[in-house]
């Protein structure tokens, strides 16, 4: 069983890596062409709202409600009943989405006022953000249907196509920046049209795979269907439960709109770097582990359920902890190497570096949430993650108000980090307290070995990296030194793990696994 999980995770991770790399290319291009100014702040707010929705749906939230029901059909129902459920779900969802999209386009001025009230003091910036949001908001319609199709494919063990689909968002936005922006009076608006076009392309990309499975939806109105009602009832709290981090980031954008010009952009570029390892491992693990946990719950196999969670949490600790420390210690070198060109200067690197360090400290918590929430939603318990999510959001609001004055935009990032750890700890302690998750006996020694290896790696990074010298190097020098530094850190970490006795079997699900 562990081999299949590892294979599926590797597929999702590799496809996601392609998308994330393209995302870096996209952001480097944006920094080069548009820089950091009031117009980019307006776009990032207009983009943050549909991108927030993309993360809710495309990165697993929709699947939290849909996949467990599909698992029940696969375990107990007929193929005809499954197809009818898919058809009615598709038709109901599509109509509700059309209404929501129309409402969002009409209410764009109110949404910008809600999510970036600081823009009201800059009339031109506010109007530009409203104009771009009206173009980008229909992405909600397309990306939710993309997530619906992806959930069907994932439930059938087809992970590659859904994981690769997000790359088209980056391709469309890159194309818009290069070819469309020079043709417009306000070049930044081209990026909004790139987002709109990406939604159409992503949906079309999923359709052939559904035809091959013989599960292409034939939309029917099915709101009265009790199973469809159950899915929608599960869907709203499930979306909220897995989206707490994104809600907190959105609130951070609201607060940043009151700060100095460029604050929203500095937070955006910081978040993008954190999203790279989070997408490659955290999202991949959440995507792969949910169908397995749902199957284990449907089969009433508590031991397999705990072993699957054990595997996911061990992998998060093994990769997430060094990624957290590495991003924190290499914050400015990474930003300098990737974005310090033309319009994005050394001052922008320093300012974005402060928020990146604060965000990076929360990377481990962000990854843990991706694995822990399916421990509840796979059992069709969407209420518990919602309850803890509310605690996290309240904590985030309070921490933002406390930290934004002394730390400015970095305080916003730190508030997101601290509230994420609160959410992760509440989820973990509840799984343990209710004996839903019963960890293996090897955990204490495993944790000690991982912590020791990370201490060795972090010591190297702390003493080896000279940030001030780094910022003065040429682009080629920065790229070469970053490659050498990251490669050496990975080698040191790997050798440390081996010397401390960590082996692949310690992360697997084999019954013979030992510390």
N, C-alpha and C positions, 0 to 999 in steps of 0.2 A: 504493500500500500504506500509506503514512504517513497518508493521509487516513482510511482505515478504522480504523487504530489510534487516531488522535486522536479520531475519533467515538466509538469504543467506550470509550475512557478517559473522555471527557466524560460519557457515559451513566452509567458506574459511579460517577464522582466526584460527579455531581449527585444520584444516588440515595443515595450514601453520605452526602453533605452533609445531606440531609433527616434521615437517621438520627442523625447526629452532633448536629445542632441539637436534635432531640428528646431526645438524651442530655443535652445541657446543661440543657434545661428540667427533665428528670428530676432531675439532680443539684442544681440550684438549689432544687427542691422538697424534696429530701431534706435539704439543709443548713438550709432554713427550718423544716421540721417536726421533724426529729430531731436537728439540731445535730451536735456531735462529742463522743462519750462512749463508755463501755464497750460499750453496746448496739450503737452504730453500728460500732464496731470488730469486734464479733462477727458482724454481718451482712456486712461487707465481706470478712471471711475466708470465710464460708460462700458468699458470692457470687463471690469471687475464684476458687474452685476450678471451678465450672461455667462461669464467664465465661472463665477460662483455657482450658477445653476448647472453648468457642465460638470463641475466637480461633484455636485450633489447626485446627479443622475448617472453620468458616464463612469464615475469612479466608484460605483458600488451601491449607492443609496437605494436606487430603484430595485436593484437585485435583492436587497435585504428583505423586501416584501414579496417579490415575485418568485425567486428561486426556491424558497421552502415549499411554496404551493406546487410548483412544478415537480419538486422531489416527491411530494405526496402522490401526484398523478403518475409519475414514473414507477413508484413502488406499488400503487394500488389500483390505478385507473386504466382505462382503455385509451388507445391512440386517438380514437374518434372523439372521446370526451376531452382529451388534451387539446386537440385542434379547435374544438368548439370554444374552450376556455380562452385560447390564444386569440381567436377571431373576435370574441366579444370584448376581451380586454383591449385589443388594438382599437376597435371602433369607439369604445367608450373613452379611452385615453385620448385619441386623436381629436374628438369633438371638444372635450374639456380643455385640451391644450390650445385649440384654435381660439376659444373664448378667452383664455388666460393671456394669450399673446396679444389679442386685440385690446384687451384691457391694459396691458403693460405699455403698449405703444401710445395709447391715449393718455395714460397717467405718467408718461416719461418726465414731465416737469416736476411732478410731485415726488417721484422716485429719486431724482437727482437732489431735490430739496431735502429728502429724507436721508440719503446716504452720503451726501457731500454738502451740508448746509453752508459750509464756509465759502462755497463758490458764489453764493448770493451777493457777497460783497464785491465780486468781480463779475459784472454783468455779462461781458463777452465770453468769459470762461464758462459761466453757467449755461448760456444759450448754446454754446458749442457742445457741451456735454449732453444737453437735452437732444440736440440734433443727432448726435452719434448714437445715443441710446435707442432712439427710435429705429435706427438702422440695424443695430445689433440685437435688439430684444427678440425678434422672431427666431433667433438661434435657439431659444427655449423650445419651440415647437419641434424643430428638427432633432436637437440633441436628446430630447426625451424619447422620441421614437427610435433613435439610434441606440439608446440604452435599453429600450424594450427588446429590440432585435438582439443586442449583445447578451442580454440575460437568457434568452432562448438558447443561443449558441453555447454560452457557458454551462448551462444546465445539462447540455448534451456533451460536455467535455471538449467543446471547440473554443479554445481560448485565443488563438492567434489573430483571427480577423478582428474581434472586438478590441484587442489590445493594440493593434496596428492602426485602427481607425483614427485616433486623435492626431496622427501625423498630418492629416489633410488640413487640419486647422492651421498648422504652422506653414504648410506649403501655400495655402491660399493667402495668408497674411503676408508672407514674404513676396509673393507675386504682386499683391496690391501695393506694397511699399516700393517695389522697384519700378513697376510699369504704370500703375494707376496714379500714384501720388503726384508725379510731375505734371499730370494733366489737369489737376484740380487747383482751384484758387486757394483753398485751405487743404494742403497736402495730407494732414493728419486724418481727414475724413476717409481717405482711401482705406485705412486700416479697418474702419467700421464695416465697409463693404466687403472686405476680406473675410471678416467674421461671418457675415450673412451668407456669402458664397460657400464657406466651409461647411455650414450646416447641411446644405443641399448635397454636396459631394459626399459627406460622411454617410448620409442615409442611403444614397445610391450604392455606395461601396458594400453595404451589408446585405443587400437584396439577393445577389447570386448565391451566397452561402445558405440563406434560408431556403431558397429553391432546392438546393442540393440535399438538404435535410428533409425536404417535403413538409416543412412547417411554415411556409410563407403565409403570413396572416391575410385573411380575407375579412376586412373590418366589418363588424356588425355592432349595432347599438345593443349593449348588454348590461345597462346599469341595474336592471332588476335581477340579474343573475346573482344568487347569493354568494357564489365563489368570487365573482368580480367585486361585489361589495366588500367581501372580506379582504381581498387584495388591496383595494383602495383604503380601507380602514387601517390596514397594517402599513400602507405606504407612507402616509403622512408622518406618523411618529418615527418610522424607520428613516425617512429622509432627515428628519431633525436629529435623530440619535447619532447618525454617522457624520453629520455636517457641522457639528459644534465648532470645530476648529475654523471652518470656513465662515461661520457666522461671526466668530470672534475677529477674524481677519477683516470682514466687512465692516464691523464696528470700528476697528482700528483705522480704516480708510476714512470713516466719518470724522473721527477725532483729528486725523492728520490734515483734513481739509481746512482746519482752522490754523494750522501751523504755517511756517514759512514756505514759500513757493519751492517746489521740488520734493517736499516731504512724502507726498503720495508716490512719486516715482522712485525715491530711495527705498521705500518699503516694498514697492513692486519688485524691484531688481533683487532685493534681499530674499523675498518670498520665492522668487523663481529659482534661486540656487538651492534653497531648502527643498523645493518640490522635486528636484532631480533625484536624490536618493530616496525620497519618500515615494515617488512614483515607481521607481524601479523595484523597490522591495516592498514597501508598505502597501501600496495599492495592489501590487501583484499578489501578495500573500492574502489580503482581504478578498480578492477576487477568487482565488483558488480554494481557499479554506472554507468559504461559505457553502458551496455545493457539497463538500465532504462532510461538514458538520451537519448539514440538513439531512443527508443520507443516513448518517449515524443516529441522529435523533429519530428519524422515521422508522429505522430498524430497531430502535430501543437498545442501542449498544453504547452504554455509558463509558465503558473502558476505552473503546475506540475514539469516542468523543474527546475524552481527556488526553489521549495520546496525540490526537490531531492538534489540540491547543498547545500541548507540550512542544510539539515540533515547531509550530509557528512562533511561539514565544522565545524558544531557544535561538531560532534563526534571527529574530529581531535583535536579540541581545548580541549575538555574534557579529552582525553586520551593522546594526543601528548604533551601537555605542561608539565604535571607532569612527563612523560617519559623523556622528554628533560632535565628537572631540576634534576631528579633522577639520570640519567646516568652521568650527569656532576659532581654532588656532590659525587657520589659513584664510580668514574672512577677507581681509584687504588684498592679499596676493591674488585670490581668485577673482575678485571684482576688478582689480587692475588688469589682470591678464585677459579677461573676457570682454570688458566693456570700456576700458580707458583709451578711447580713440576720438579724435576730432571734438565733437560736442560734449563728450562725457569726460570731464577733467579729473585731476587728482583730488580736488575738494569733494567732488561727487563720490569718489572712491572712499574717502574717509568717512563721509556722512552715511553712505549706504553700508559701510563696514560696521558701524556701530549697531545698526538694526539687524544686520546679518548675524553678528555674534549673539545677539539676544534671541533671534529666531532659532539659530542653530542649536542652542542649548535645549530647545524643546523638541528636536527632531526625534529623539527616542520615544518621547511621549506620543507624538503624532503617529509613529509607527505602531506603538502598542495599541492605540485606540482602533486602528484598522483591523487588528487581529482579535481584540477583545469584544468589540461590538457584535461580530458574527456569533460569538458564544451565546448571546441572548437572542438575536434575530433568527438564527437557525432553528430555534425552539419556538418561533413565532411569538416571542416576548419582545415587543417593541417599546413597551412602556418604561421599562427600567433604564435603557439608554437615554430616553427622553428626560426622565427625572434627573439623572446625573448631568445631562447636558444643560439643563436649566441652572443647576448649581454652578457649572463651569461658566456659563454666560454671565450670571450675576457676579461671580468672582472677577471675570474679565472686565466688566464695566467698572467695578470698584477699583481694581488695580490700575486701569487706564487713568482714572481720575487722580489716583495717588501718584502715579509714576510719570505722567506726561509733562508736568511742570519741571521737575528736576532733570529728566532725561530726554525730553522732547520726543522725536519719532522713535528713538530707541526704547523709550518707556512703553510705547504702544506694543512693540514687538515683545518686550519682556513680559508684559501682561498676558499676551497670547500664550507664551511659553508656560508661565506658572499656572494658568487656568487649564491648560492641556494636561499637565501632570496631575492636577486635582481630579480631572475627569478619568484619566487612566487608572489612578489608584482606586477610585470608587468602583469602577467596573471590575477590576481584579479582585478586590476584597469581597465584593458581593458574590462573584463566581466561586470563590474559595469558601465563604461563609455558608452558602447554600449547597455546597458540595456538588455543584454542577461540574466544576473543574477540580480534579484531584491530581496534583502534580506528582511527578516521579520523585523517587528518593535521592536522585543524584544532583538535585539543584544546588545545594550549598557549595559543593566542590566545583561544580561547573561555573557558578558565578565568580568564585574566588579566582579561578584560572583566567576567565575573561577580563576581570578587573585588572589583574596583574599584567596581562598582555597589553591592555590599553594604557596602563601607566608607563610601560616601557616605550610604546609608540609616541605617546604625548610628550614625554621627556625629550625625545629626539626633535619633535616639531617645535617645541618651545625654545630650545636653545639653537636650533639650526636656522630658523627664519628671521631675517632682519627686514621688517616691513618698510622702514624708511629708505633703505637701500633699494628695495624692490621697486618702489614707486618711481625711482629715477632711471631705471633701466629702459631700454628700448623694448618694443613689442616682442621681437624675436627672443630677446634675452629673458623676458618675463615668461614667455611660453616654454622655453627650454628648462628654466629653473623650476617652474611649476611641475612639469612632467617628471623631472628627476626627483623632486621633493615628494610628490605623491607616490611615485613608484617605489622609492626607498622606504617610505612610511608603510606601504602595504607589505613590502618584503619583511620589514622588521616585525610587523604585527603577525604575519603568517609564521615566521620562524619562532616567535615567542610562543604562539599557540602550540606549535609542535613540541617545543622544548618543555612546555608546561604539561604536555600530555593530552591535549585536546585532539580528538580524532573524529572523522566524519560520522562514525557510528553514534557519537554522543548527541548528534542532532537528529538522528533518524528515529523511526517509530518501532524499531525491532524490539521484541520482547527481551532480548538478551542485552539490551543497552545498559551500560554501566557508566559510572562517572569517569 
